[in-house]
């Protein structure tokens, strides 16, 4: 699938993906899951053989992303909740500040403009001289970065460490 075919499919299908998710009862984060699905589809567009099946493929990705998020919810606070909402408490403000430091300067500027200043995607696209699709993708990746910083690191367990012996486990070798 060419970039032009995918871009045309995105223009025609993005809002259909949102409608699909809402028809499945996913209303609160339908936009986010739709954008994540289209980003994942863009990254793997060479895998699709039949361009007419693009929307079905993307909708399946979106539904699977939603299911995955319900199986493994992110531990911690919501990073940026509602747009331009006042901070609920000092801990949340400090947590957002900590997570924002992990983002690049471009991502911080983008997130601050969209969430804190209330800039629209179109305004940001005009200001940065890029397409609205590119702005949505960059916003999505910045939100992913914020969520990634907040996730606890997965432990490999006490006996999978690189040390030769584990605490509390006899070494029979």
N, C-alpha and C positions, 0 to 999 in steps of 0.2 A: 504494500500500500504506500503510495507516495504521500509526501507532506501536504501537498495541495488537496488530495482526496480526503485526508484525515481532517484538515482544517475545514473543509466544506462540511464534512460529517459533524464536526464539533459545532459549527454555527447552526446547523439544522437540528442537532440532537441534544445539546446541552440541557435546554429547558424541558425536553421530553424525558430526559433521565431524572430530573427533579420531580416531574409529574409522576413518573413511574415509582419513585421512592415514596412519594406522598400517598400514592394509591395503596402502598403496602403498609401504611401507618407510620412511616418515618417522616415526621413533619419538622421536628426541631432542628435537626442537622442535615436535612436533605441536600441543601446547597453544598455543604462541606463534603459529604460523601460523593455527590455527583462530580465535584471538581477533582477529588482524589481519584475517582475512577477514570476520568478523562486524562489525568496526568499519567496514571499507570498505563492506560491504553496507548498514549503517545510514546511512552518509553518502550513499549513492546509492540509497536505498530507493525513491525516486520513479521510478526507471528500470524497476523490475520491473512487468510487466503482469499476470502470472499468479501470484498468491500461492502456488499449489500447487507452483510450480517454485522456491520460495525456497531449499530445501536444496540442490538441484542447482546453482543459481547460486552459492551461497556456497561449496560444495565446489570448484567450478571456480575461483573467486577464490583459495581457499586453495592449490590445486595450482599455479596461476599464480604466486602469491607465492613459493612454495617454489622453483619453477623460476627465477624472477628472482633469488632470493638465491643460487642456485648459479651463475648466469651472472655475477653481479657481487658477489662476496663482499666484506664490509666489511673494509677494511684496518685492522689494529690488534689490540688485545687484546680479549678478551671483557670486557664492562663489569662484570657482576656475577655471572658464573659460577654456582656452586652457592649455595644459600641458606645464610647464616651460615657461610661457609667462611673460614678464616683467609687473610690476604693472602699471595700467593706471593712477592712481592718488593716492595721499596720503590717501584720504578718503576710497578708496577701500582697501588699505593696512591695515588701522586701523580696518576696518570692518571685514576683514578676521582674523586679530589677535584676535579681540574680540570673534569671533565665535569659533576660534580654542581653546581658553581657556575653552570653555564649553565641549570640547571633552576630552576623557580619554587620558592618555599618549600614550597608544597603538594606538589609533585612530590617534593622531597627528603624530606619527612616521610613520604610514602607509600612511597617506595623503601626508606628506612631501616627503617620499621616492618615491611615485608614481608620484605626480604632480611636485614637485620641482626638485628632483634629476633625474627624468625620468626612474626610475626602472620599469622593466616589472613585470607583475603579476607572471611570472615564477621565476624571480630573488627574489622577495619578498617571494614566497612560499619556495624556497630553503633556504633562510636565516632564515626564521621563523620555518622551519621544519613542514609545514602544506601543505595541498593540494591547488592547484590553485583555486578550487571552494571555499574553505574557505576564501582565500584572496579576491576573488571577492565579496563574501558576506560581509566580514568585510569592504571593501572599500565602498560598497553600504550603509551599515549602518552608516558609518562615514559621508558620504555625506548627508544622511538623517538627521543626528544629526546637521550638519552645516546648513542645510536648516531650520530645526526646530527652531534653535536659532534665525534665521533671521525673522521668521514670527511674525507679530504683534499678541498680545494676543487678543482673542475674547472677546468682551465686552458682558456682560449679559444684558446691557441696564440699563437706570437709575432707572426703577421701579422694577427691579429684584434684587436689592441689599439686603444685610442682615439687613440694617437699617430699623426701623419701618416705617419711612416716607421718601418719595422721594422729592427731590428738585423740585419745580414747579408743584407738583401734590398734590391736596387736599386730605387729609385723611378723609374719610367719616365714619370711624368706631367709 
